[in-house]
Every structure is written in structure tokens, then in C-alpha cells.
Amino acid sequence: MMALLTTPKLKCFNCGNSFPVNFQKALRAQEIQCPYCFTKVEESSLDKVFSAMGEIQDVNADLVKYHTDGRDEPLFQLEFESTEVKKPYVNN
């Protein structure tokens, strides 16, 4: 039997650092805090963050299940990477 561990990461633009989020621990505490500068994710955003993390974990669990349950489907893992993009300079 195989399992994939999905570890979400958040980037804090207050200090510029990225950090892994322990999904279960954050869900129990109902907060996410940057371990570098201690800035917290606003409460109004937590539900969306938790929902997105749970959805990714569910998708990865299904991908493993479809690979190992006799369907013989190729194994994939869903990952996300975000990149900060600056708006292009406009000459007025």
C-alpha cells in the first residue's frame, strides 16, 4: 500500500518567507501563523485556505487509490506553486 503526504506551504508577504502548514494542527487551532514574523492569516480567509488544503489532500488520496486499487492507473500527485508576477511598466 502506498500513501502520499501532502504538505501545503504558505508564503508570508509580510516577511517574505515560505513555511509548511501542518493542516490537521492548523485546523484544530483554527489559525495559521507565520513562524518567522508571527503574522496570522486573517480569520475571514481561514475557511477558504482550509477548504483548498482539504481538497488537494482528497485529490491526492484519490490518485493513489486509483493507482493501487486494481485499476492500474498511472500515479500522479497534485502540487501547486505560485510565483509573484509584477505588472508590466506602462509608459505614459
N, C-alpha and C positions, 0 to 999 in steps of 0.2 A: 504494500500500500504506500502511496506517496502523498505528500502534502506540500503546499506552497505557503510560506509565511508572507503575508502582505503587510509591509510596514510603511504607512504613509509618512511623508515628510512635509513640513510646512516651512516656508521662508518668511522670516520676520523682516519687514522692510524698515522697522524702527532701528534695528542694529545691523541688518544685512546678513544675518546668519540663518542657515537652514538647520532643522533638527527633526529627528524621527519622533513620531507620536505613537505612544502606546494606546491603541484605540480603546481597549477594554478599561484601562485605568482612567483615561480621559472621560469616557462615557460615565463611569461610576462617580467621578468627581464633578462632572458637569462643568469642566473648564479645561482649557488648553492655555498653557503659559510658556512663553519663550524661556528656555533655561539660561540664556545668555544675558538678557536685559530685563526679564521678568514681566514683559508686556503681555497682557492677556488678550485672547481673541474675544471680541465683544459678544455678549450673551445673545444678541439678536442674530449673530452669524453661526452660532454653535449647531443649531439643528441642521442647517444645510451642510456644514462640514461633516457632522456625524453621519448624515444620510449618504453623502458621497463616499465616505470611507467604508461604510457598511455595504454599499452597492458594489464597490470594487472587490471587497472580500468575497461577496456572494458570487460574482462573475468568475473570479479565480477558482473558487471551490467547485463551481460547475465545470470549468475547463478541465480540472484534474479528474473530476468524476467521469466525464465523458471519455477521458483518456484511459481510465483504469477499469471501467465497468463492463468491458467486453465489446464496446463499440469500436475500439482500436482507433479512436480519433487522434490526430497529432496533438501534442501538448503545447499549449501557449500560456503565457502569463500576461495579464493586462497591467501596464505600467504607464504612468503619466510623468511628463517633465514639462515644466513651464519655464519660459525664457522671457525676461524683461525686454521689451522692444520699445525703443524711443520713437516718437513721432518724427516723420521727416521734416527737415528745415524747410520753411516756406519763405521765399524771397518776396517781400512786398515792395 
